[in-house]
């Protein structure tokens, strides 16, 4: 779905000026929209104890994290740099969830430093990698064939590298209990970009039923149930937005049922990234070249290094041409970058208004998994990030990469090993 009309009304009239001043391409994020979505999420689930741990991987920019922390969100991290970013904005140990996989001892040492954080483990053997037992332990559950959900983004649970199998969960908590842990949580992440609230509800119900079984067997108490991310956004104009109201109501009912049976209610946690920031970002790029062979191609000055989703997932991102509306004169085109890869395309056979060199194209919904998934293939450099602030000013919050950045890892003190 196109970005909100409010975002468009505040951005489009000044976009040519912004592009001339900062140069293209750039990702631009909307502070007002991000704050509003964070507030809606917290308000919708305010009838129960609730915490949203924003998935830092979606948009790991310190200025954005500051905004979200100011609104009361915590952070879901899966690496040392993400932990560092969360701590730099002031997040306390109980406001950081460390959910990693294939984790090293060094990563756990960093996670448990500075007061630690909530540790969410991906396997039982990782208990032996912990330098010390944290105050609270959670395990990530993979239901396998018990839940045939999943999509091209997250995959079939039974084929996923993430989490513990169903028959491993009880032994996992028993092992943590035997090592002295007294506080527990449980987690699953089995859907992604889901617009049907009933599918997300399945995760909550599944985890609560499993938690009840484990509690009864081990005489422990779960402090939180983390249903993961998965809250979707409507990328296509015809998509209907996810309705949070019935989701919150359904979760409220099952939590009350859990309370009646167990005399306590665990905190509900989510780790949304896309839902919070995705609709509040755009990639702005300028048309540079046109080519007509078997298809008509519009070449722009951004490429897949700024937005990988269309290339790796076949994902749809809506595109506007600044100052031009759709009409009978629309042309069917591929919008392409400059990489030596045929999947370096932002749109395939898309009907767009006639585009001339120099036109600005606005690629919607890049506020999550856009810049963060960038890379440097072909020596292409990642673009700058801008923030449309609440006061109307435009602030650069990450500069564009330079040739010096690209070559920086080639400047080092050489090391040579001479084998015996």
Secondary structure, 3 states (H helix, E strand, C coil): CCCCHHHHHHHHHHHHHHHHHHCCCEEEEEHHHHHHHHHHHHHHCCCCCEEEEEEHHHCCCHHHHHHHHHCCCEEEECCHHHHHHHHHCCCCHHHEEEECCCCCHHHHHHHHCCCCCEEEECCHHHHHHCCCCCCEEEEEECCHHHCCCCCCCCCCHHHCCCCECHHHHHHHHHHHHHCCCCEEEEECCCCCCECCHHHHHHHHHHHHHHHHHHHHHHCCCEEEEECCCCECCCCCCCCCCCCHHHHHHHHHHHHHHHHHHHCCCCEEEECCCHHHHHHHEEEEEEEEEEEECCCEEEEECCCCCCCCHHHHHCCCCCEEECCECCCCCCEEEEEECCCCCCCCEEEEEEEECCCCCCCEEEECCCCCCCHHHCCCHHHCCCCEEEEECCCCCEEEEECCCCHHHHHHHHCCCCCCCCCC
